[in-house]
Amino acid sequence: MSALGFKQVDMTRGSILSAIVSFSIPLLIGSLLQTLYNTVDSLVIGNFVGKDVLAAVGACYSPMLLLLSVMLGISGGVSVLVSQVFGSGDEKKLRDVVATANGFFVLSVVPITVIALLMVEPLLEIINIPGSSRDHASLYLYIIFGGLICHYGYNLNSGLLRGLGDSRSPLLFLLVACIVNVVLDLVFVLVFKWDVFGVAVATIIAQCVSWVYSISHIKRHFPHLGHRLFSVRIDRGHLKQMISLSVPITMNHAFFSLGFLLYYRFVNGFGPDFMAGYTIAGKVEGLTWLPMASLGMAATTFAGQNFGAGNMEWINRGVRLLLKSAILINVATAVVSLVFGHRILGLFSPDNAVVNAGYMYLSCTMPFYWMYAVIHILSSFMNGVGSVRFPAAVTMIMFWVVRLPLAWYLSRNFPETVLHYAFPASWVVALALTVGFFLTGRWKRRIPAPASIDRGDDEPPRYAIRPADEAA
């Protein structure tokens, strides 16, 4: 096994439950901080600026996700590859993978930023934001996309460390960003009266501080990785593997984000109150999704490390454990959000029409969210072993074949009270496809065959690793 660094979790041995809990708790706290980080903007704007600006910033969420999906896909691919190499115990290969990831970051960050800036106006045109909110949204996106290097760098470093089994370091990075963002939001909006400009600048500064801190942290606590930020040393074989993993994950994020972006067209058609309500309901939904997001990241790292080690038995046990946990947690969070939904939504806006519109979304979706939890966990396991194409295909079908056409039909023929039922309808189809494919076992084909090495009753057998070309 590779040399351990700061609070790493080796998921290839010992207790599965202990490893999952140890890895997931920092992720859950980190996700909470990330949600707080994103929610502060809405809280400050909703209470001290106005609902037109709140709707504008909320509408920016989908365009931001669409462009950020490239970075999330790359960091996801890096995380999967790092977890697989870490599980195999090849430390030299691990250093080469890290160097390749850093080199690719240096070469790609400027083109991605330029493309993002050029896409601002076309994206705003797609979602059809009303004139009163268009200028605010445009300013916000230009500032956010102009600072993509910080968000890209932070996500890449966090993905790298999660692949190593370290979920605590990304938590520290988020904590720094959250504190900086909250303080600057309050100063820029309440003191300087910068409104949208202040919120966007506060976000960029917070991301930059967090990225710089992540670089320093990795160099201090993971010196064996040989992390050199601006060194362009790329191994073609590792780059090919990284791209083969990153492209489907990127497409998955992109289909997801573009689907939400186009869904905003139907939401916007029902007026600013409905738009603002959907925006704040998304914040509440994000809070309820935190445990699922953490379990999904844990599932990907768990599957990746055990893929590298060849521990098929461990992967099967992990699937059963995480599915049970996901369903139970999701049912509990759905009950809480429905019972206390009006009160929670009222924290974001004093406007009853906005709150009622937000609760309308929660009542349509939360009773069925357990289905999406199952889809997410199974897809995360498939991503971890490198079977990344099918989850991307399911996401495309979920949005483009079911949800968007149904939302178009509902928006034209029914009142706004039924529009959001397009979500659970799409989950039914995605659940059937995901579970069906998972049960075929085809996602296991890339897992190495076991060797006859027994490590006792309490730990799984350790397996020999095939050469990269044979395993592929």
N, C-alpha and C positions, 0 to 999 in steps of 0.2 A: 504493500500500500504506500502511496506517496506520502511524503512528510507532511505532518499535520501542521496547520497554522492556527490562526485565531478562532477558537470555538467551532471547529469543524465537526460534522457528524458523519461517521461512517455508517451508511445504511445497509451494508452488505453482511452484517453480522449482529449478534446480540438480539435484543427484543425489538420487534417491528414497532409495537406501540410506543415504546420509549423513544425510538429514533424519530418516529413521525411527530410525536408530541414535542420533543426537543427542537426539532426543525421548524415545526409549524407555529409555535407560540411567538417567536420573534417575527415571523412573517405576518401573523395576525395583528400584532401590535404595529408593525410597520405599515400594514394595509390601513389600519385605523388612522395612523399619522398621515398617510397619503390621502385618505379621504378627507381628513381634517384640513390638510394642505390645500386640497381642491375646493373644499366647502367654504373655507373662510372667505374666499372671493364672493360667493353667493350670499353669505350672511351679511357681509359688509355692504355690498351693493343693494341687496333687497331691503335692508333696514335704513340705509343712510343716503341712497342715491335715487332709486326708483325702479318700477317694474319693467319699463321699456329697456333700460340698461341691463337689468337682470335677465330679461328674455334674450337680449343680444349676446351676452356672455355665455348663457346656457346654450344658445344655438351654435356657438363656436366650438362646443365640445366635440361634435361629430367631425367637422373639418380637421380639428387638431388630431383626433384619433386616426383619421385616414392617413395623414402625413406621418404621424408618429409611428404608424404601423410598420413602416420600413425599419425604424430603429428597434422597435419591440421584436420584430421578426429576426433581425440580426442578433440581438442580445439573447433571444430565445434559442437560436441555433447554436450560438457559442455555449450557452448553459448546458444544452443537451450533450454537445460534443465533449465539453470539459468533464461532465459527470461520468460519461462513458469511459474516458481515458483515466480519470481518477479511480474508477472501479477496477480497471485493469491493472493498476499499480505501476504504470510506466511513467516515471517522473520526467524523463528527458522528453518524451512525446508531449507531456503536459506543458512543459516550458515552450516547446515549439508551437503548440496550439495557441497559447497566450500571446506569443510574439506575432503570430499570424493575425490574430484578432485585433491587436493594437495597430498593426500595419494597415489592415483593411479599414480601420476607423480613420486613420490619417488620410488615406486616399479617397474616402467616400464622403467625408463630412461636408466639404464645400459644395460638391454637386448636389447633395441632398438638400442643403440649405437654399441654394439658388432655385431649385425646382419648387421647393415649398413656397418661397416668396412669390414666384410666378403663378402659383396655383391659388392664391388668396381670393382674387376677384372671381375666377370661374367657380370656385367652391361656394362662395356666397351667392352666386347667381343660381346655383343648383338648388340650394335650400330655400331660396325665395324669401329672405328676411324682409319684413315691411320696412318702408323708408325711414321711419322714426328710429329704428334700431340698426340700420345698415351701416351707418358711419361708425358707430361705436364698435360693432363687430369687426369691421375692416381694420380699424386702428389696433384693436386687441390682437388680431391674428398676425398682423405685420410685426408687431413687437415680439410675440411669442415665437414665431417662425424665425425671426432674425437671431434668436438666441438658441437655436436647436442644438448647437454644438455641446452646450452644457447638459441638456437633457439626454442627448445621445451618449455622451461620455459617462454620465452617471448610470444609465441603464446598462451599458456594456459592462462596466465594472461590477455592478450588482449581479448581473447574470453570470458572470465569471465566478464570483464567490458563491452564489447559490449552487452552481454546478459542483463546487468543491465540498458542499455540505455545510457551508457557513451562511446561515440566515441572520446572524446577529449583526454582522458588519453593515449590510444594507439597511438594517434598522437604525444604526447610528447615523448613517448618511441622511436618511429620511428625517430623523429627529432634528438634525442641524437645519435642514431645508425648511422644515415646518416652523421652527422657532423664528428663523429669519423672515419667512413669508408672513407669519401672523403679525410680527412687530412692524414690518414695513407696510403691510396693508393698512393697518390702523394709522400709521404716521402719514402715508401718502394720501389717503382718502379723507381722514378726519381732520388732519392738521393742514396739509398742503392743498386739499380740495382738488386732487388730480383725477378723481373718478376712475374711468376705465384705464386711462394712461397709467395711473398710479398702481392699479391692481396688476396690470401686465408687467410693468417694470419690477414690481416687488417679486413676482413669480420668477422672472429671469435672474434677478440677483440671487434669490434663494437657491435656484438650481445650480448656478455657477459656484456658489460657496460650497454646496454639497459635492459637486464634481471634484473640485480642488481637494477637498477633505478626503474623498474616496481615493484619490491618487496617493496622497500622503499616507493614508492608512494601509493600503496594499503594500507599498514599499517598506513600511515599518514592520508589519506583522506577517507578510508573506514574501520574504526576500528570496525564497527558493524558486519563485515563479519567474524571476528575472524581468519584472514588469518595467518596460521602457516606453513611455507614452508616445514620443515622436520618432521612434525607431521604425523604419519601414523594412522589416525582415519577414518575408512571406514564404511559407512552404506551400507549394502549389497543391500537393496532395491534401494537406489539411484545409486549404482554402476551398478546394473542390467539395470536400465533405461538409464544410461549414455552410457553403452556399446551397448544397443539396438539402440541408436541414432548414436553412433560414428562409429559402424562397417559399416553400409551402406554408411555413408558419407566418411569414409576411403576408402571403395571400389570404390566409385565414383571418388575420387582423384586419386586412384591407377590406375584404368582403363584409366583415362584421361592421367596420366603421362606415363604409360607404352605404351599407344598408340602413344604419341609423341616420346617416346624413340625409338620405332620400326620404326616410320616414318623417323627418322634420317638415317636409313639404305638406304632408297631410295634416300634421299638428298645426302648422302655421295657418292653415286654411280656416281654423276655428277661432282665430283672434288672439290678442296678446295675453288675455287671462288664461286661456287654455295652454298657450305656449309657456308662460311662466309657471303654471301648475305642473306641467310635464317636466320642466327643468328642476324644480325643487323635489318632485317625486323621484327623479333620477338620483338625487343626492341621498334620499332615504333608502332607496333601493341599493345604492352603493354600500351603505352601512350594513344592510342585511346580507350582502354578498361577501363581505370580508372573510368570514370563515371558509367559504367555498373557494375563494381566490387563494387563500393560504393552503388549503388542502390540495388544490390543483397544482400549485408550485411544488409542494412536497411530493405529490405523486410523480411528477415529471422527474425530479431529482432522484427519488427512490428507484424508479424504473430505469433511469439512465445508469446509475451506479451499479445496480444489479444486472443490467444488460452487460456492462463492461466486465463484471465478475462471472457472468453466466449463471446467475442464481434464479432459474425459472420458478422454482418452488416458492422462493421468497416473493417474487412478483405476484404470483397467484394469491398468496396470503394477503399481500398488501392491497390488492384489488378488493377483496371481500371486506377487509377492515375499513378501508376508506369509503366504500360505498355505503356501508351501514352508518358510519359517522356522518357522512354528508347528508343523507336523508333525514336523520334525526335532528341534526342541527338546523337544517333548512326549514323543517316543519315548525320548530320552536321560534325561529326568527320571523317566519311568516305570521304566526299568531301575534307576536309582539307588535309587529308593524301594522297589522290591521286593527288591533285593539287600541293602540296609542297613536295611530297614524295622524289624526287631526291635530293633536297636540304637538307632535314632532314637526309636522309641516308648518304649523303656526310659528315656529321659531325662525323660519326663513322669510315669511311675509305676513303682515297683519291683514292683508286683503282676503276676505272670506271667499270671494270668487276664485282666487288663485289657489287657496287651500283646498277648496272643494274639487277643483279640476285635478289637483295633485292626488287627492285621495281616490278619485275615479280611476286613475292609472293603477294605484296599488291594489284596489279591489278587483281589478280585471286580471292582474298578473300574479300576485303573491300566493294565492291558493294553489297555483300550478307550478311554482318555482322549483319544487323538488325534481321535476322532470329535467329541467335545465341543469340542476346539480349533478344528476346521474350522467348526462351528456358530457359535462365538463370534466368529471373525474375520469371517465373512460377515455376521453380524448387526451387527457393529460398523460395517462399511462402509455397510450399509443405514441404520443410525441416523444416520450422519454426513451423508448426503444428504437426510435428513428422512423416509425411508421407514421409520417407526418402528412401524407397526402390525403388520406381518407377524412380526417377531421376538417381539413380545408374544404373538401368537396361537400361535406355535410353542411358546413356553414353557408356555403354558396346556395345550396338547395333551400336551407331554412329561410334565408332572407329573400332570395331572388325568385324562387319558384312558389313559395307559400306566403311569407309575411307581407312583402311589398304588394304583390297583386291583390291579396285579400284586403290590405289596408286601403288600397285605391278604390276597391269596390265598396267597402264599408263607408269610406269618406264621402262617396257620391250618392249613396242610397240610404244611409242611416244617420241618426244624430250622433254627436260626439261621444255619447255614453257607451257605445259599443266599439269604437275604433280600436281600442287597445286590446281587444280580444284576438287581434291578429297575432299577438305574441304567443299565447298558449297554443293556438292552432299550429303555429310553426314548430313549437317544441314537441308536439305529438309526433309529427313526421320525423324530426331530427332524432328523437328518442328511439323510434322504431328502427331507423337506419343504423344508428350507432350501436345499439344493443345487438342487432342482427349481425353486423359485421364483426363485433367483438366476439360473439359466440362461435363464429366460424373458425377462430384461431389464426386467421391469415396474418394478423398483425404480429404474430410471434416468429415469423419466418426468419427474421434477421438475428434472432438470439442464438448465440453459439451453443454447440452441443456440449453436454456435460462430460467431464472426465471423472474417473472413479476415485475421487478423493473425499473421504468422509471426515467431517469435523465435529461429529458428536451430535447428540440429540437437541441441544439448545441452539445450535447455529446451523445454517444451511450448508450444503456441500459447496466447496469452492471449485470452480470450473476452469479448465484450460481455455485460453482465448485464441481463437483462430486468427490467422493473418488478416489484415484489413481487407484485402481484395477478396478473400474467400468468404469472410463474414458479410460483406456487402452483397 
